[in-house]
Amino acid sequence: MFSAVAGIVVLIAVTAAVASRESSKRSTAPPSYDHSAGRDHSGYWENLRALDYVEMFDYEGLEFPAEVHEITDEYVSWEIMALFENLPPLESRITDSKTKIKDGNRVIIDYVGKIDGKEFEGGKGNGVEVSVGVTELGDCVFDELIGRSPGDSVEIKVSFPEDYGANPDLSGKKAVYTVEIECIILHRNVEDKDVKEHFYESHGWKTVDQMRLEVYENTRKESMREYIRDYFEAQVVVTMVPLDLIRRVETSMLDWHSSEAFKVKKSLPQLIEDMGIEGGVDGLLEYHRETNAATARFQLIMQAVAESIELKVTLEDIEEYYGDRYSDTEQSRGIPFMAQQTLINMVFDYIIENAVLL
C-alpha cells in the first residue's frame, strides 16, 4: 500500500509542477520529468500492493468469443491496404492491344480537337489521364473508349454547352477530337517488391506472405488485448483506485502536454487554450479526469494479476520487448518505466496464452 508520506510527496510534486507550468510563459529548455519515478526495476509501482484493491478474478481460462480471435483474410487485406494508403498507388500501365477498356477505367490518352477542320487553342493534350464514364469534356464522358484498346485511334464528337465556363470561346460550338489511346491504368495487387521497398527497413518484411502473417498476428493480438481491456472495465471489481496512483498518471499526462508545448514553442497554458480547453492546467486535468482514472484502474488490475502469478521482469525480458528501441528508450524513459511496459505486455501474453477460445 502507498504510504501517507509517499502520497504527500506526490501531491507536492504535482502542485509544484502545475504552479511552475502556469507561471511560465515559455520555456527555454525542454521540460524535464522522471518517467521512471515511483516504479521499481521489476515493473511494479513502488509501495503498492495491487491485490489489496482488486478482487481477483479467473484470468486463467478467460473466454474469448470467436469474433474476437478469428481474423478473416478480408480484414487482413484491408489492414494491408491501409498500410499502403499514403504510399504511391499500386498501379500497372497496360499497353497490350488485346486488353479492352471498361467503364470506369483510368486511361492515358493523347488528343487533338478541331472545329470546322481546324485545330483550336487549348484543344490539344498529350499524356492526359481520363476516367471513362466520369471525366467530362462538353457533353462527352469518353464512353466512346469502352471496348477499345491501347494503340487504337478513336474519333469523338463533342458539343459544348451555350455557357461553357471552362472555355467561353467554345460555348455553343461542336468539335471533333482524335484520341490516341496510350495505356490503361489498372490497380494491381501488392507484390513482394512493394513490401521490400516500403517495409523492409521499418518492419523487416521482404515478402507478401511474411507481411500478411505478421499483420494477421498483430491484428489478432490487438483484438484480444482490446477484449481484455473491455473485460477489465466491465467485469473486474476494484474496491478503490489509490489517489496517489491517479496523481502519478495525471503527472505523466501533464508532462506529455508540456513536451508537446515545447515542440511548438508555446507555454503549456497557451497549448491548452489552443486545444479549446478553458481553465488552464486545472481545466486540462478535469478534461482528462475520467481517462486518467481509467488508466490508473487498468494499471492497478494489470499489476494485481502480475502479483498473483508472481511475475518478475528481467533485463533480458526488457531487451527482448524493446529490441532496437532499447537504448533510446532507456535514455529517455529509464529502466523502471521500460520494465513496467514489459510487465504489462507479459500479463497480456499470459492471459491470452491461457485463454479459452470459443
DORO-947053 format. One record per residue: residue in one letter; x, y, z of N, C-alpha, C in turn. Coordinates in steps of 0.1 Angstrom, whole numbers, padded with zeros to 4 digits, always signed. Example, Ala and Ser with C-alpha at 12.3 -4.5 7.8 and 13.67 -1.06 7.14 Angstrom:
BEGIN
A+0132-0057+0078+0123-0045+0078+0132-0033+0078/S+0128-0022+0071+0137-0011+0071+0129+0000+0079/
! end
This chain:
BEGIN
M+0008-0012+0000+0000+0000+0000+0009+0012+0000/F+0005+0023-0008+0013+0035-0008+0012+0041+0006/S+0023+0046+0011+0024+0053+0024+0018+0067+0023/A+0014+0072+0035+0008+0085+0035+0019+0095+0031/V+0032+0093+0036+0042+0102+0032+0044+0102+0017/A+0044+0090+0010+0045+0090-0004+0035+0098-0011/G+0022+0097-0005+0011+0104-0011+0014+0119-0011/I+0019+0124+0001+0021+0138+0003+0032+0143-0007/V+0042+0135-0008+0053+0138-0017+0048+0140-0032/V+0040+0130-0036+0034+0130-0050+0026+0143-0051/L+0017+0146-0041+0008+0157-0043+0016+0170-0043/I+0027+0171-0035+0036+0183-0035+0042+0185-0049/A+0047+0173-0055+0053+0173-0068+0044+0178-0079/V+0031+0173-0078+0022+0177-0088+0018+0192-0087/T+0016+0196-0074+0013+0210-0072+0024+0219-0077/A+0036+0216-0074+0048+0224-0079+0049+0224-0094/A+0046+0213-0100+0047+0212-0115+0036+0221-0121/V+0024+0220-0115+0013+0228-0120+0016+0243-0119/A+0021+0247-0107+0024+0261-0105+0035+0266-0114/S+0045+0258-0116+0056+0262-0125+0051+0264-0139/R+0043+0254-0144+0038+0255-0157+0029+0266-0160/E+0020+0269-0150+0011+0280-0151+0018+0294-0152/S+0028+0295-0144+0035+0308-0143+0045+0311-0155/S+0050+0300-0161+0059+0301-0171+0052+0304-0185/K+0057+0315-0191+0051+0318-0204+0058+0310-0216/R+0070+0308-0215+0077+0300-0225+0090+0294-0219/S+0092+0281-0220+0104+0275-0215+0115+0276-0225/T+0127+0278-0221+0139+0279-0230+0145+0265-0231/A+0141+0255-0223+0147+0242-0224+0135+0232-0223/P+0137+0220-0229+0127+0210-0228+0123+0206-0214/P+0110+0204-0211+0106+0201-0198+0112+0188-0193/S+0116+0187-0181+0122+0175-0175+0113+0168-0166/Y+0112+0155-0168+0103+0146-0160+0109+0132-0159/D+0109+0127-0147+0114+0114-0144+0103+0103-0148/H+0104+0098-0159+0093+0088-0164+0093+0075-0155/S+0104+0073-0149+0105+0061-0141+0102+0063-0126/A+0098+0075-0122+0095+0078-0108+0084+0069-0103/G+0086+0064-0091+0076+0056-0085+0075+0041-0089/R+0084+0037-0099+0084+0024-0104+0097+0017-0100/D+0096+0004-0097+0108-0004-0094+0114-0011-0107/H+0125-0017-0105+0132-0023-0117+0125-0037-0121/S+0115-0041-0114+0107-0053-0118+0094-0049-0125/G+0092-0036-0126+0080-0032-0134+0068-0029-0125/Y+0069-0029-0112+0058-0027-0103+0059-0012-0098/W+0047-0007-0094+0046+0005-0087+0052+0003-0073/E+0060+0012-0069+0066+0011-0055+0056+0013-0044/N+0057+0006-0033+0049+0008-0021+0034+0006-0024/L+0031-0003-0034+0017-0005-0038+0015-0020-0039/R+0006-0026-0032+0002-0040-0034-0012-0039-0040/A-0012-0042-0053-0025-0040-0061-0036-0050-0056/L-0032-0061-0051-0041-0072-0047-0050-0067-0035/D-0045-0056-0028-0053-0050-0017-0065-0043-0023/Y-0065-0040-0035-0076-0031-0041-0084-0038-0052/V-0079-0050-0057-0086-0057-0068-0091-0070-0063/E-0104-0073-0066-0110-0086-0063-0105-0095-0074/M-0097-0106-0070-0091-0114-0080-0102-0122-0088/F-0100-0124-0101-0109-0130-0110-0102-0141-0117/D-0110-0149-0125-0104-0160-0132-0097-0156-0145/Y-0085-0150-0143-0078-0146-0155-0072-0158-0163/E-0071-0169-0157-0067-0181-0164-0080-0188-0169/G-0081-0190-0182-0093-0196-0187-0103-0185-0191/L-0099-0173-0193-0108-0163-0198-0113-0166-0212/E-0126-0166-0214-0132-0170-0226-0133-0158-0236/F-0128-0162-0248-0128-0152-0259-0138-0156-0270/P-0148-0148-0273-0157-0151-0284-0150-0152-0298/A-0155-0160-0307-0149-0162-0320-0146-0149-0327/E-0155-0140-0326-0154-0127-0334-0142-0119-0329/V-0137-0122-0317-0125-0115-0312-0112-0121-0317/H-0111-0134-0318-0098-0140-0321-0097-0146-0335/E-0109-0147-0342-0108-0152-0356-0108-0140-0366/I-0096-0138-0372-0094-0126-0381-0095-0131-0395/T-0104-0126-0403-0106-0130-0417-0095-0125-0426/D-0094-0133-0438-0084-0128-0448-0088-0115-0453/E-0101-0112-0455-0106-0099-0460-0101-0088-0451/Y-0102-0090-0438-0098-0080-0428-0083-0077-0429/V-0075-0088-0430-0061-0087-0431-0057-0079-0444/S-0064-0082-0455-0062-0074-0468-0065-0060-0466/W-0076-0057-0459-0080-0043-0456-0069-0036-0448/E-0063-0043-0438-0053-0037-0430-0040-0034-0438/I-0037-0043-0447-0026-0042-0456-0027-0030-0465/M-0039-0028-0471-0042-0017-0480-0041-0004-0472/A-0045-0004-0459-0043+0008-0451-0029+0012-0449/L-0020+0002-0449-0006+0005-0448+0000+0012-0460/F-0006+0009-0471-0002+0015-0484-0009+0028-0488/E-0018+0032-0479-0027+0043-0482-0020+0056-0486/N-0009+0059-0478-0001+0071-0481+0011+0069-0489/L+0012+0058-0495+0023+0055-0504+0019+0056-0519/P+0029+0056-0528+0025+0057-0542+0015+0046-0546/P+0005+0049-0554-0005+0039-0557+0001+0026-0564/L-0005+0015-0561-0001+0003-0568-0008+0002-0581/E-0001+0004-0592-0007+0005-0605+0001-0002-0615/S-0006-0007-0625+0001-0012-0637-0004-0005-0649/R+0005-0001-0658+0001+0006-0671+0001-0005-0682/I-0011-0007-0687-0013-0018-0696-0013-0012-0711/T-0004-0017-0719-0003-0013-0733-0006-0024-0742/D-0010-0035-0737-0014-0047-0745-0026-0044-0754/S-0025-0045-0767-0036-0042-0776-0048-0052-0775/K-0046-0063-0767-0057-0072-0766-0066-0069-0754/T-0061-0059-0745-0069-0056-0733-0079-0045-0737/K-0091-0047-0733-0102-0038-0736-0105-0029-0725/I-0109-0017-0728-0112-0006-0719-0126-0009-0714/K-0128-0008-0700-0141-0009-0694-0146+0004-0688/D-0159+0005-0686-0164+0017-0680-0158+0019-0666/G-0153+0031-0663-0146+0034-0651-0131+0033-0651/N-0126+0027-0662-0111+0026-0663-0105+0039-0664/R-0093+0040-0658-0084+0052-0660-0076+0050-0672/V-0075+0059-0681-0068+0058-0694-0059+0070-0697/I-0048+0067-0702-0039+0078-0707-0040+0080-0722/I-0043+0092-0726-0046+0095-0740-0038+0107-0745/D-0036+0108-0758-0032+0120-0765-0044+0124-0773/Y-0047+0137-0775-0058+0141-0783-0056+0154-0790/V-0063+0156-0801-0063+0168-0809-0077+0171-0812/G-0082+0183-0809-0095+0187-0812-0096+0197-0823/K-0106+0196-0832-0108+0205-0843-0122+0210-0844/I-0123+0223-0848-0136+0229-0851-0136+0233-0865/D-0146+0228-0873-0146+0231-0887-0133+0227-0894/G-0127+0216-0889-0115+0211-0895-0102+0218-0891/K-0103+0228-0882-0091+0235-0878-0089+0233-0863/E-0076+0231-0859-0072+0230-0845-0075+0243-0838/F-0078+0242-0826-0081+0255-0818-0072+0255-0805/E-0071+0267-0799-0063+0268-0788-0069+0261-0776/G-0060+0253-0769-0065+0245-0758-0071+0232-0762/G-0071+0229-0775-0077+0216-0779-0067+0205-0781/K-0055+0206-0776-0045+0196-0778-0039+0191-0764/G-0037+0178-0762-0031+0174-0750-0024+0161-0752/N-0013+0159-0744-0005+0147-0745-0004+0141-0731/G-0005+0128-0730-0003+0121-0717-0014+0125-0707/V-0026+0127-0712-0037+0132-0703-0044+0119-0697/E-0047+0119-0684-0054+0109-0678-0069+0112-0677/V-0077+0103-0682-0092+0105-0681-0098+0092-0675/S-0109+0094-0668-0116+0082-0663-0129+0080-0671/V-0129+0069-0678-0140+0066-0687-0154+0066-0680/G-0163+0074-0685-0176+0075-0679-0177+0085-0668/V-0166+0091-0665-0165+0101-0654-0160+0114-0658/T-0149+0115-0665-0143+0127-0669-0152+0134-0680/E-0154+0147-0678-0163+0154-0687-0156+0163-0696/L-0160+0163-0709-0155+0173-0719-0167+0177-0727/G-0173+0188-0724-0186+0192-0731-0196+0181-0727/D-0203+0176-0737-0213+0165-0734-0207+0151-0735/C-0193+0151-0735-0186+0138-0736-0181+0133-0723/V-0182+0120-0720-0176+0114-0708-0167+0103-0712/F-0163+0103-0725-0153+0093-0730-0158+0079-0730/D-0171+0077-0730-0176+0063-0731-0174+0057-0744/E-0170+0065-0754-0167+0060-0768-0154+0051-0767/L-0147+0052-0756-0134+0044-0755-0137+0030-0750/I-0149+0028-0745-0153+0014-0739-0152+0004-0750/G-0145-0007-0748-0143-0017-0758-0131-0015-0767/R-0125-0004-0766-0113-0001-0774-0100-0005-0766/S-0088-0005-0772-0076-0010-0766-0065+0000-0768/P-0054-0001-0760-0042+0007-0762-0037+0006-0776/G-0034+0017-0782-0029+0018-0796-0040+0022-0806/D-0053+0021-0801-0064+0025-0810-0065+0040-0811/S-0070+0044-0823-0073+0058-0825-0088+0060-0826/V-0094+0068-0818-0109+0070-0818-0113+0084-0820/E-0123+0086-0828-0128+0099-0831-0141+0102-0823/I-0140+0113-0815-0151+0116-0806-0157+0130-0810/K-0170+0130-0811-0177+0143-0814-0182+0149-0801/V-0179+0161-0799-0183+0168-0787-0191+0181-0790/S-0201+0183-0782-0209+0195-0783-0207+0203-0770/F-0204+0215-0771-0202+0223-0759-0214+0231-0755/P-0218+0233-0743-0230+0240-0739-0229+0255-0743/E-0240+0261-0743-0241+0276-0747-0232+0284-0737/D-0232+0280-0725-0225+0288-0715-0214+0279-0709/Y-0203+0277-0716-0192+0267-0712-0182+0275-0704/G-0183+0274-0691-0174+0281-0682-0160+0278-0684/A-0156+0265-0687-0142+0261-0688-0135+0269-0699/N-0142+0272-0709-0136+0279-0721-0147+0286-0728/P-0150+0298-0724-0161+0306-0731-0161+0306-0746/D-0148+0306-0752-0147+0306-0766-0153+0294-0773/L-0155+0283-0766-0161+0271-0772-0176+0270-0769/S-0182+0280-0762-0196+0279-0759-0204+0278-0772/G-0213+0267-0771-0222+0265-0782-0216+0259-0795/K-0204+0255-0794-0197+0250-0806-0196+0235-0806/K-0193+0229-0818-0191+0215-0819-0177+0212-0824/A-0171+0202-0818-0157+0198-0821-0156+0183-0823/V-0145+0180-0830-0142+0166-0832-0128+0163-0827/Y-0127+0154-0818-0114+0151-0812-0109+0137-0817/T-0097+0137-0821-0090+0125-0824-0082+0121-0812/V-0086+0109-0807-0080+0104-0794-0071+0092-0797/E-0059+0093-0793-0049+0081-0794-0048+0075-0780/I-0051+0063-0778-0051+0056-0765-0037+0051-0762/E-0030+0056-0752-0017+0051-0748-0017+0039-0740/C-0024+0039-0729-0024+0028-0720-0037+0028-0711/I-0039+0017-0704-0049+0016-0694-0042+0015-0680/I-0047+0023-0670-0041+0022-0657-0050+0013-0648/L-0044+0002-0644-0052-0007-0636-0045-0009-0622/H-0054-0010-0612-0048-0013-0598-0043-0027-0598/R-0032-0029-0591-0026-0042-0590-0025-0046-0576/N-0023-0059-0574-0022-0064-0560-0008-0061-0555/V-0006-0062-0542+0007-0059-0536+0016-0071-0540/E+0028-0067-0543+0038-0077-0547+0050-0077-0537/D+0058-0087-0538+0070-0088-0529+0079-0076-0530/K+0080-0071-0542+0089-0059-0544+0084-0047-0537/D+0071-0045-0536+0065-0034-0529+0067-0035-0514/V+0066-0047-0509+0068-0050-0495+0082-0047-0491/K+0091-0052-0498+0106-0050-0495+0109-0035-0496/E+0104-0028-0507+0108-0014-0509+0103-0005-0497/H+0091-0008-0493+0084+0002-0483+0085-0003-0469/F+0087-0016-0466+0086-0020-0452+0097-0029-0447/Y+0107-0031-0455+0118-0039-0450+0126-0032-0439/E+0129-0019-0442+0137-0011-0432+0129-0010-0419/S+0116-0007-0419+0108-0004-0407+0103-0017-0400/H+0100-0027-0408+0094-0039-0402+0101-0052-0405/G+0111-0051-0414+0119-0064-0417+0112-0073-0426/W+0101-0068-0433+0093-0076-0442+0100-0076-0456/K+0100-0088-0462+0105-0090-0476+0095-0095-0486/T+0085-0102-0481+0075-0108-0489+0061-0105-0485/V+0052-0107-0494+0038-0105-0491+0033-0115-0480/D+0037-0128-0481+0034-0138-0472+0038-0134-0458/Q+0050-0129-0457+0056-0126-0444+0048-0114-0438/M+0045-0104-0446+0037-0093-0442+0023-0097-0437/R+0016-0106-0445+0003-0110-0442+0003-0117-0428/L+0013-0126-0426+0013-0134-0414+0015-0124-0402/E+0024-0115-0403+0026-0106-0391+0014-0096-0389/V+0008-0092-0400-0004-0083-0399-0015-0091-0392/Y-0017-0104-0396-0027-0112-0390-0024-0114-0375/E-0012-0117-0372-0008-0120-0358-0010-0107-0349/N-0006-0096-0355-0007-0083-0347-0021-0079-0346/T-0029-0081-0356-0043-0077-0356-0051-0086-0346/R-0048-0099-0346-0054-0108-0337-0050-0105-0322/K-0037-0102-0320-0033-0099-0307-0039-0086-0301/E-0040-0076-0310-0046-0064-0305-0061-0065-0303/S-0068-0073-0311-0082-0076-0309-0084-0082-0295/M-0076-0092-0292-0077-0099-0279-0073-0090-0268/R-0064-0082-0270-0060-0072-0259-0071-0062-0256/E-0077-0058-0267-0088-0048-0265-0100-0055-0258/Y-0102-0068-0261-0113-0075-0254-0109-0076-0239/I-0096-0078-0236-0092-0079-0222-0094-0065-0215/R-0091-0054-0222-0093-0041-0216-0108-0039-0213/D-0116-0043-0222-0131-0041-0220-0136-0050-0209/Y-0130-0062-0208-0134-0071-0197-0130-0065-0184/F-0118-0060-0183-0114-0054-0170-0123-0043-0166/E-0127-0034-0176-0135-0023-0173-0149-0027-0168/A-0155-0037-0175-0169-0041-0172-0170-0051-0161/Q-0161-0060-0159-0163-0072-0151-0154-0073-0138/V-0143-0066-0138-0134-0068-0127-0137-0057-0116/V-0138-0062-0104-0142-0053-0093-0129-0047-0086/V-0129-0034-0086-0118-0027-0079-0124-0019-0068/T-0120-0022-0056-0126-0015-0044-0123-0001-0043/M-0111+0003-0048-0106+0017-0048-0094+0018-0056/V-0093+0029-0063-0080+0032-0070-0073+0042-0062/P-0061+0039-0056-0054+0048-0048-0052+0062-0054/L-0055+0073-0047-0054+0086-0052-0039+0089-0057/D-0030+0083-0050-0016+0085-0053-0013+0080-0067/L-0019+0069-0071-0017+0063-0084-0023+0072-0095/I-0035+0077-0092-0041+0087-0102-0033+0099-0103/R-0027+0104-0092-0019+0116-0093-0006+0113-0102/R-0001+0101-0101+0011+0098-0110+0007+0098-0124/V-0005+0092-0127-0010+0092-0141-0012+0107-0146/E-0018+0115-0137-0020+0129-0141-0007+0136-0144/T+0003+0134-0136+0016+0140-0138+0022+0136-0151/S+0021+0123-0154+0025+0118-0168+0018+0125-0179/M+0005+0127-0177-0003+0134-0188+0002+0148-0189/L+0004+0155-0178+0008+0169-0178+0022+0170-0185/D+0031+0161-0182+0044+0161-0188+0043+0159-0203/W+0035+0150-0207+0033+0148-0222+0029+0161-0229/H+0019+0168-0223+0014+0180-0229+0025+0191-0228/S+0033+0191-0218+0043+0201-0217+0054+0199-0228/S+0057+0186-0230+0066+0183-0241+0061+0187-0254/E+0048+0185-0257+0042+0189-0269+0042+0205-0271/A+0040+0212-0259+0040+0226-0260+0054+0231-0263/F+0064+0225-0258+0078+0228-0261+0081+0227-0276/K+0076+0216-0281+0078+0213-0295+0073+0224-0305/V+0062+0230-0301+0056+0240-0309+0059+0254-0304/K+0069+0255-0294+0074+0268-0289+0062+0276-0282/K+0055+0269-0274+0044+0275-0267+0045+0271-0252/S+0039+0279-0243+0038+0275-0229+0026+0265-0228/L+0026+0258-0217+0015+0248-0215+0002+0255-0215/P+0000+0266-0208-0013+0273-0208-0018+0277-0222/Q-0008+0281-0230-0011+0285-0244-0016+0273-0252/L-0009+0262-0250-0013+0250-0258-0027+0245-0253/I-0030+0246-0240-0043+0242-0235-0054+0251-0241/E-0051+0264-0242-0061+0273-0248-0063+0270-0262/D-0052+0267-0270-0054+0263-0284-0062+0250-0286/M-0062+0242-0276-0070+0229-0276-0085+0232-0274/G-0088+0245-0270-0102+0248-0268-0106+0244-0254/I-0097+0242-0244-0100+0238-0231-0098+0251-0222/E-0108+0254-0214-0108+0265-0205-0103+0261-0191/G-0097+0271-0184-0093+0268-0170-0078+0264-0169/G-0070+0265-0179-0056+0262-0178-0053+0248-0174/V-0043+0245-0166-0039+0232-0162-0051+0225-0155/D-0058+0232-0146-0069+0226-0139-0080+0222-0149/G-0082+0229-0159-0092+0225-0169-0087+0213-0177/L-0074+0212-0180-0069+0201-0187-0070+0188-0178/L-0067+0190-0165-0069+0178-0156-0083+0174-0155/E-0093+0183-0155-0107+0180-0155-0111+0173-0168/Y-0106+0178-0179-0109+0173-0192-0105+0158-0193/H-0094+0155-0188-0088+0141-0188-0091+0133-0175/R-0100+0138-0167-0102+0132-0154-0106+0117-0155/E-0116+0114-0163-0121+0101-0165-0111+0092-0171/T-0104+0097-0181-0094+0089-0188-0082+0086-0179/N-0078+0095-0171-0067+0093-0162-0071+0083-0151/A-0083+0084-0146-0088+0074-0136-0089+0060-0142/A-0093+0059-0155-0094+0046-0161-0080+0040-0164/T-0071+0049-0167-0057+0044-0169-0051+0039-0156/A-0053+0046-0146-0048+0042-0133-0055+0028-0128/R-0068+0027-0131-0075+0015-0127-0070+0003-0135/F-0067+0005-0148-0062-0006-0157-0048-0010-0152/Q-0040-0001-0149-0026-0004-0144-0027-0012-0131/L-0036-0008-0123-0038-0015-0110-0042-0029-0112/I-0051-0032-0121-0055-0046-0124-0044-0054-0130/M-0037-0048-0139-0026-0055-0145-0015-0059-0135/Q-0012-0050-0125-0003-0053-0115-0008-0063-0106/A-0021-0063-0103-0027-0073-0094-0025-0087-0100/V-0027-0089-0113-0025-0102-0120-0011-0106-0119/A-0002-0096-0122+0013-0099-0121+0016-0104-0107/E+0011-0097-0097+0014-0101-0083+0008-0115-0080/S-0003-0118-0086-0010-0131-0083-0002-0143-0089/I+0005-0140-0100+0013-0151-0106+0028-0150-0103/E+0030-0139-0094+0044-0137-0090+0053-0135-0102/L+0049-0126-0111+0056-0123-0123+0067-0113-0120/K+0079-0116-0125+0090-0107-0124+0096-0104-0137/V+0100-0092-0140+0106-0088-0153+0121-0088-0151/T+0128-0094-0160+0142-0094-0160+0147-0085-0171/L+0160-0081-0170+0166-0073-0180+0165-0079-0194/E+0166-0092-0195+0165-0100-0207+0151-0098-0213/D+0141-0098-0205+0127-0096-0209+0126-0082-0215/I+0131-0072-0209+0131-0058-0214+0138-0057-0227/E+0149-0063-0228+0157-0062-0241+0149-0069-0252/E+0143-0080-0249+0135-0087-0259+0123-0079-0264/Y+0116-0072-0254+0104-0065-0257+0108-0052-0265/Y+0118-0045-0262+0121-0032-0268+0130-0034-0281/G+0138-0045-0282+0146-0047-0294+0155-0035-0297/D+0154-0030-0309+0162-0019-0314+0159-0006-0307/R+0148-0005-0300+0144+0007-0294+0150+0008-0279/Y+0157-0002-0275+0161-0003-0261+0170+0009-0257/S+0180+0012-0264+0190+0022-0260+0183+0036-0259/D+0176+0040-0270+0169+0053-0270+0159+0054-0259/T+0151+0043-0257+0141+0044-0246+0147+0044-0232/E+0158+0037-0230+0165+0037-0217+0169+0051-0214/Q+0174+0058-0224+0179+0072-0222+0168+0081-0219/S+0157+0080-0226+0146+0090-0225+0136+0086-0214/R+0134+0073-0211+0124+0069-0201+0129+0062-0189/G+0140+0055-0190+0146+0048-0178+0141+0034-0177/I+0150+0026-0171+0147+0011-0169+0134+0008-0162/P+0131+0015-0151+0118+0011-0144+0106+0013-0153/F+0106+0024-0160+0094+0027-0170+0094+0015-0180/M+0105+0012-0186+0106+0001-0195+0101-0012-0189/A+0105-0015-0177+0102-0027-0170+0086-0028-0168/Q+0080-0016-0165+0066-0017-0163+0058-0019-0176/Q+0063-0013-0187+0057-0016-0200+0059-0031-0204/T+0070-0036-0201+0073-0050-0204+0064-0059-0196/L+0062-0055-0183+0054-0063-0174+0039-0063-0179/I+0034-0052-0183+0020-0051-0189+0019-0060-0201/N+0029-0060-0210+0029-0069-0222+0029-0083-0218/M+0037-0087-0207+0038-0101-0203+0025-0106-0197/V+0018-0097-0190+0005-0100-0184-0005-0103-0195/F-0005-0094-0205-0014-0096-0217-0011-0110-0223/D+0001-0113-0225+0005-0125-0232+0001-0137-0223/Y+0002-0136-0210-0001-0147-0201-0016-0150-0202/I-0024-0139-0201-0039-0141-0202-0043-0148-0215/I-0037-0143-0226-0040-0148-0239-0036-0163-0241/E-0024-0166-0236-0019-0180-0237-0027-0190-0229/N-0034-0185-0218-0042-0194-0210-0057-0192-0213/A-0060-0186-0224-0074-0183-0228-0082-0195-0233/V-0095-0194-0232-0104-0204-0238-0110-0198-0250/L-0107-0203-0262-0112-0197-0275-0125-0204-0278/L-0135-0196-0279-0149-0201-0282-0151-0202-0297/
! end
